[in-house]
Amino acid sequence: MSVSDADIAFALDLFRGLGPLSHRKMMGGLCLYADGTIFAILQADGSIWLKGAGRFAEKLTEEGWQRWTYARGTAKKTAMPYWLLPDAALDDPALACSLAREALQAL
């Protein structure tokens, strides 16, 4: 399964306030970049995950954001440095861009 053109258009429109963005399909998903820095991943299911680091990552964890984890086979889960963008931000480009700016400042 791969990311749909409609989901790509939605994500690019959502983060339009950040300025020019680039993107690249990877592993069935899509990486979003601002000035060459990856700040989010769009999954094939349409979910958007912000990259977190430092104090921003701590804030997301403290606020209870869902963290992206995966496991291969019977291996223990591995946590990735990405958190699920909340529904409120999916409906509010200003909020989505504000959160993305925080993510970018921390990276």
N, C-alpha and C positions, 0 to 999 in steps of 0.2 A: 504494500500500500504506500502511496506517496502523497505528498501535500497537493491539495487541489489548487487550481488557478484562483478560484474564488477566495480561498483561505489566504493565499499569498496577497491578493489585492486588499483584503480586509486588514491584514497585519500592516502592510505598507501604508494604508490610509490611516490606521489607528495611530501610527508613530510619525505621521507626516510632519508634525510640529517640531521634530528633531532636526529637520533639514534633510539634505540628500542622504539616502540610505543605499546600501548595497546588500545583496543577499546571495546565498549559495546553497544549493541542495546538497544535503549530506545525510546518509544513513536513513533514508525515508522521510527525513524532515527538512527543515530549512533554517539556516543560520542567518540572523539579521545583524548587520554591521552599521555602525556610525563612525565615520572617519577611520575606517579600517579596524575598529574594535568590535568584537562580537559582544552584544548586550542581551540578546534574546534568541530563543529557539522556538520555532513553530513546528509542532508535531503533526503527524499525518492525521490525527483525530481532530485537528483544529485548535488544540490547546496551545497557549503561549506561555513560555517560561522565561523569566528574567534571570540573568546571571547575577550572582551575588558574591561579594568579597568583603573582607574586613568588617567594619561597623555596620554596613548595609546588610550583609549576610546575617549578622547577629540580630539586627532589628527584625528581619523577616522571620527568623526562627522564634524570637520573643513574641512576635505578633501571631504566631501559629500558622504561617503560610505553609502550604503543602510543598515538601521538597521532593525533587525528582530522584527516585531510587530505582535500581534495577538489580536483577540477579540472573546469572546464567546457570541454568540447570539447578542443581541442588546447592550451589554456592551461596554464601551469605550475601545479603543485600549490600550494594554499594551506593552511597549517597553522592550525587553529582551536585555541583555548585549552581543549581538552577531551582527557582521557586515558581509555582504556578501563579500567573497573574490573576488577581481576584476578579470576580464577575463585575464588580463596580467599575473597574478600570476598562473592561471590555466595552462598556457603554459610555465611557467618558474619555475621549482622546486627551483632554488636558491632564487628567489624572494619570493616564497611561504614560504620557510623555514625561510628566513630573517624576514618576517612579523610574522610568528608563534613564532620566538624567541622573538620578541618585545612583543607579546601578553603574552608569558610565563613570561617574566621579570616583567610585570606589575601585574601579578596575585599573 
